[in-house]
Amino acid sequence: MSVLRCIETPPPAPARRALHTVPRRWFRAQPGGLGRGRAATRCADPAAGRGKRRPEEGGGRGHESGRGRAGPNCGRAQPLSGPAPLLGTAARRRRSRPGCLARDPRCGAEGGGFGPSGAALREGPAELEGAGERSSGGPRAPSERAAGGPAAAAAAPAERGGDGAPSRPGTGASALFAGLQDLGVANGEDLKETLTNCTEPLKAIEQFQTENGVLLPSLQSALPFLDLHGTPRLEFHQSVFDELREKLLERVSAIAAEGKAEERYKKLEDLLEKSFSLVKMPSLQPVVMCVMKHLPKVPEKKLKLVMADKELYRACAVEVKRQIWQDNQALFGDEVSPLLKQYILEKERALFSTELSVLHNFFSPSPRTRRQGEVVQKLTQMVGKNVKLYDMVLQFLRTLFLRTRNVHYCTLRAELLMSLHDLDVGDICSVDPCHKFTWCLDACIRERFVDSKRARELQGFLDGVKKGQEQVLGDLSMILCDPFAINTLSLSTVRHLQELVGQETLPRDSPDLLLLLRLLALGQGAWDMIDSQVFKEPRMEVELITKFLPTLMSFVVDDYAFNVDQKLPAEERAPAAYPSALPESFTRFLQEQRMACEVGLYYVLHITKQRNKNALLRLLPGLVETFSDLAFGDIFLHLLTGNLALLAEEFALEDFCSSLFDGFLLTASPRKENVQRHVLRLLLHLHHRVAPTRLQALQKVLEPSGQSGEAVKELYSQLSEKLEQLDHRKPSPAPAAEPPALELPLPAVPAPAGL
């Protein structure tokens, strides 16, 4: 921009006269070595005389003439009579000052040393657990780096000069245009030095305009018309520059798409070598970045320079960043970490949503809709077709899953693979052994049911794992551990149990049911398998099939029998009430076996969705103590509270509220904050259905303590506001009517006979 500002129309007459009386400060020595002192220094070098050049000097314009340079009359500044002083000065500056970035210790540092987080991730990607607490804006500052010290500084001298880096240091605006000198183009610093050393500034400015303006003879006569319209020359040159830049960007994209691959990449490499010195100029940086974007392999030295400069790293395209990331796992981890944390927070927000609905819950969005989320799309773009980056992301997800046991990382693993499948990225899908299995399971999740045909396909994938490839089971189990997969398999299991009751078939005689249990067992054992590195399917408990599932089927029979009995005429109806006893073996299974607990909880969700109050009250006592407190997990409570909205009328009954709140939910509320949040969600939706006395008692019990989180306090505050509004809407009791005055009739007394 400073160059463009210099290409202005000559000043009007008053200013023209003022230029002949240049203030003395123009001739003082400047901080950068400009002025008379600089001219005297040049005179001391005989090689700087007329027409002579040093062998190592660049072939810039104007070196064939010695006019205006220090010669015999070196005791005074010479008039500027040609382009030689301007460009000769730039050439000497290039000779005397090596490149700034080449001397920077960061240039020789190996990849991956971006701060403590990078070093920690090289020791183990588990450091990603604190994902969102790091910056995602690129490499760390030099003071924060864990690598790149003396070793990098020692390697720097070997990289000088041949990497196309800007050739001199600078601060402010002058540094942005330093790369122009490498191309033999004058910049603002050259004009400043010329004006400092000349005796006729007006001629120097006119010469600078002539040499650096648009070289069209017809334009010189047209420019005065712009002056008549008050259009500054800067605005004109800027518009021309912008237009040329857009044409150049289009041409670069065209070169990248035409001809043979070898030829077009050779052209782009040559163009990058010539233009990389301008990479720090904001106006030309898009062109350099566009060239790098279309190169499948950018030279390593230039990648290091981009990686070492925070601003360049941020400005480069994701195609260039992929080439940097694939050799810098720590840097890639710093970029991925905030996205992973954002993904987990989004899942938690969905689970704790204040909206209670059976139709719009956590599992309502379709798989394709979920894959359009911001995090999945960004990760897909970052990975592209790079198998190495895809493998890094999977390693991050495995590590975080092991450290946190958070099953949402399993969801992201499946969604990322299917997102690449949607884009037909064969380079990755063809090498991931879980691709077809995930594709088939994704279709089941979309239908929310595993039919017989897809069940056989899934079984074929499991049976097709060859000896020596057992590690594939680790990834398959992680995909099956996805809550959306567990939800689909569990719903299908409950549905099969109901069908078996009508068919009078035992669970052990149903191949489809046994396969569903096999898939469930593999998914629920994902963490243990990856943690122990023992890749074999978990053993299924025999009693689960022979005792627990028949017990569930007996509950289904009890429901059928009670419903049929209620439809009979009153005189034929049996006097027996709904069975309330819970088999002791059922409670023991829920406490000791994860598979039994998972299926049992989904049966509770099923009967709640069917509005079967009697069956729900029968099973609630068995949910107080379950395997790993699964009954108090966020996913189950999210679905349960949504289904309880269908039983809104029952909340007016004291026995129902006592069994639900006192007998189940509030037993874990003091020690589990998430349970408190779900109870508050439920009351926010159904508070107007609860009896006032019960509501007051619940409000007192659920009041947050000083250690409670902000989410609990916010929900409690919302509930208190709703209760206050409810009290204001209640009509005030009508005043008691005054009792009517007692008007007792006087008895008729007969008159005395004598009167």
Residue, then its C-alpha position, 0 to 999 in steps of 0.5 A: m500500500s505504501v508503494l501505491r500511495c507514492i504513485e500519486t499525481p504531482p503536487p500542485a504549484p504551491a507544493r511544487r515550490a515547497l519541494h525545492t526548499v526541502p527541510r533539513r530533516w530529509f537529509r538527516a541520518q535516519p534510524g535505519g541507516l539512511g541519509r548522508g551517512r549512508a551515502a558516505t559509507r557507499c563511497a568507501d567501497p570501490a566496487a560500488g563505482r560506475g557500472k561495477r557490481r559485486p559478483e554475488e549481487g542480484g540482477g536488479r534493474g538499473h545496475e548497468s549504469g553508475r549514474g547517481r551513485a558514489g564515485p569520484n564526487c563522493g563527498r556530496a549527495q549526487p542528483l538523482s538522474g536515473p533509476a540506478p540509485l533506487l534499484g542499486t540501493a535495493a540490491r545492496r540491501r539484499r546483499s548486506r542483510p540476510g533473510c529474517l525468517a531464515r535466521d529465526p530459530r523457529c525455522g529449523a525446529e522440527g514439527g510438533g513442538f508447539g507448547p506444553s500441550g504438544a509435548a504432552l500429546r506426544e507422550g499420550p493423546a490423553e492430554l486432549e481431555g482438557a480440550g477446550e482449555r487450549s488455544s485453537g489459533g495455531p502454533r504457540a509463541p516462541s516463549e511457549r514452545a517446548a522444542g526449537g531451541p539451540a538445535a533449531a538455531a544451529a540448523a538455521p544457517a543452512e536454510r538461508g537464501g534458498d527458501g523464498a522467504p522474505s529477505r530482510p527483517g522489518t517492523g510495521a508497514s515496511a516489513l509487509f513490502a520487504g519481499l518486493q525487493d527480492l523480485g526487483v520491485a521498489n517499495g516505500e523504503d526505497l522511495k524514502e531513501t531516494l528522497t533522503n539522498c537526492t537534491e531534487p525530490l520532485k524529479a525523484i517522485e516523478q521518476f518513481q511514478t513513471e517506473n512503478g505506474v501502470l506501463l500503458p502509454s495511453l493511460q498517461s493521457a487518461l489519468p488527468f481525467l480522474d483528477l478532474h473528477g476528484t478520484p485519487r490515484l491511490e483509489f485507481h491503482q488499488s482498483v486495478f490491483d484488485e482486478l489483476r489479483e482476481k484474474l491471477l487467482e482465476r489463472v492459478s486455479a485454471i493451471a491447477a485443473e488443466g493439463k497433465a498432473e506432472e506439468r501443472y504441478k511443475k508450473l505451480e511449484d515454479l510460481l510458488e518459488k517466485s512468489f513466496s517472498l511476498v507471502k507476508m504482503p496482505s494484498l498478495q498473500p491470497v495468491v501465494m496461498c492459492v498456489m500452495k493450496h493446489l499443490p499436493k506437496v508443498p516444499e518442506k522448508k516453506l511448510k516450516l516457515v508457514m508453521a513457524d509464523k502464527e499469522l501465516y498458519r492461520a491464513c493458509a488453506v486447510e489443504v496446506k494445513r493437512q500437510i503440516w498436521q500429518d507430520n505434527q500430531a501435537l499441532f493437529g491435536d491442538e486444532v481438534s481438541p476444541l472441536l471434541k469438547q464442543y461436541i461433548l457439550e452439544k450432546e450434554r445440552a441435548l440431554f438436559s434440554t428443558e423440553l420434554s417430549v416423546l417425539h422430540n428427544f435425544f434420539s429423534p434426529s436421523p443419522r444423516t441430520r446428525r452428521q450435518g452438525e458443525v463439529v462433524q463437518k469441520l472434522t470431515q473437512m480437516v481430514g479430507k482424504n488423508v488416511k493418516l489424519y483420519d487415523m489420528v482422529l480415531q486415536f484421539l477418540r479411543t484415548l478420550f473414551l478410555r480416560t473419560r468413559n464418555v460414550h459420545y466419543c463412540t458416536l463421533r467415531a461412527e458419525l465421522l466415518m459415515s460423513l466421509h461415506d456420504l462424500d464418497v471418500g474412497d481413500i478412507c472408506s476402503v481401508d477402514p475395516c468397519h466401513k460396511f458394518t457401520w453402514c449397515l448399522d447406520a441403516c438400522i439406526r435410521e429405521r430404529f429396528v434391526d430386521s432379520k435381513r440386516a441382522r444376518e448381515l451384521q452377523g456375517f461381518l462379525d463372523g468374518v473377522k479372521k484370525g490375526q485381525e482380532q483388533v478389528l473387534g475393538d473398533l467394532s465394539m466402539i461403534l456398537c457402544d454408540p448410544f444410538a446403536i445401543n438404543t436401537l438394539s435394546l428397542s429391538t430386543v424388547r420388541h422381539l420379547q413381545e413377539l416371542v410371547g405371542q409365538e410361545t417361544l423361548p428366548r434361547d430358540s430365537p436366533d435373531l434375539l440371540l444375535l441382538l444380545r451378542l451385539l449388545a454384549l460387544g458394544q457394552g464391553a467396548w471399554d474393557m476390550i480396548d483397555s485390556q487389549v484383549f480382542k475377543e467377544p465377551r462371554m454371554e451369561v447363560e442365566l441371562i437367556t434362561k432366567f432373566l429374559p423369561t422373567l421379563m416375558s412373565f411381566v408381559v404376560d401379567d400385563y396382557a392378563f390384567n388388561v384382558d380382565q379389565k375388559l370383561p364384564a363386571e360380573e365376570r371380572a376376577p377380584a384380584a388386583y395387579p400383581s405388585a410383587l417383584p421377583e428377587s431374582f429380577t432385582r439381583f440381575l439388575q444389580e449384577q449383570r450389565m446386559a440384564c440391567e440395560v434390557g430391563l431399563y428399556y423395558v421400563l421405558h417401554i411400559t412408561k411409553q405405553r402409559n402402563k402405570n401399574a407396571l411402572l409402579r411395580l418395577l420402580p423399587g428395583l431401579v434404586e440399585t442397579f449395575s453401575d447406577l445405570a438407572f441414574g444415567d443421563i440417557f435413561l433419565h432423559l428418556l424416562t422424564g420424556n415418557l412420564a409426560l404422557l402420565a401427566e394426570e397421575f402426578a395429582l395422585e399422592d401414591f404415584c408421586s410418592s413411589l416416583f419421587d420418594g421411592f426412586l428419584l430422590t434416593a440419588s438426588p443428594r449424591k448425584e447432581n445430574v438426577q437433581r437436574h432431571v427432576l427439576r426438568l420434570l417439574l418445570h414441565l409438570h409442576h401445575r399437575v402436582a398437588p400443592t403440598r407435594l410441590q412445596a415439599l419437592q421444592k424444599v428438597l431440591e433447593p440447591s446447596g452452596q456446592s451445587g453447580e450453576a445449571v442446578k441453580e438456574l433450573y431451580s430459579q426457573l422453577s421458583e419463578k413458575l411457581e410464583q406465577l402459578d400462585h398469582r394466577k390462582p383466584s383468591p378465595a371468595p369472602a364467606a357469605e353472611p348467614p341469613a337472619l333467623e326469623l322464627p315464626l311466633p306460635a299462634v296463641p289463642a285469645p282468652a275466652g273472657l276477652 
